[in-house]
Amino acid sequence: MKALTPDSLPAPFGAYEHGVQAGRLIATSGQLALATDGTIPLDVTVQAELCFDNIRAILDAAGTDFSHVLRFTGYVTRREDFTPYMAVRDRLVQDLAVKPASTLLIVTGFTRPEFLVEVEALAMVPA
């Protein structure tokens, strides 16, 4: 296995990697909207964009991109954030011939109350 922890991301909160590659398979940890300066945006759209930017960096470290994502799993803390989250995700995959599978769950919260969204991905490096 190979660790995928780009320098552009804040350090993981604990004993885990932001992403792991095993052969051609890539699994990302759930990405929260923590900016490199330690701030957390207040807006759910900006948070979702930051989560996907982090996933993009992890995929880039493995030599791939969103076109090789098999599944996104998103988590939001408020039902009203469903639509803004989906708008960000849909914009990022709109030009892909095959869209990733996707699941969205509404959860009661994350490690800090300021976090409104978390996103993880499962991808495959092209042959």
VENQUICOR-V859731 format. One record per run of one state. SS is the DSSP state (2 for helix, 1 for strand, 0 for the rest). FROM is the first residue (numbers start at 1). TO is the last residue. If there is no record, write none. Layout:
# VENQUICOR-V859731
SS&FROM&TO, SS&FROM&TO
This chain:
# VENQUICOR-V859731
0&1&1, 1&2&4, 0&5&18, 1&19&22, 0&23&24, 1&25&28, 0&29&30, 1&31&32, 0&33&33, 1&34&34, 0&35&39, 1&40&40, 0&41&43, 2&44&61, 0&62&65, 2&66&68, 1&69&76, 0&77&80, 2&81&93, 0&94&100, 1&101&106, 0&107&116, 1&117&124, 0&125&127
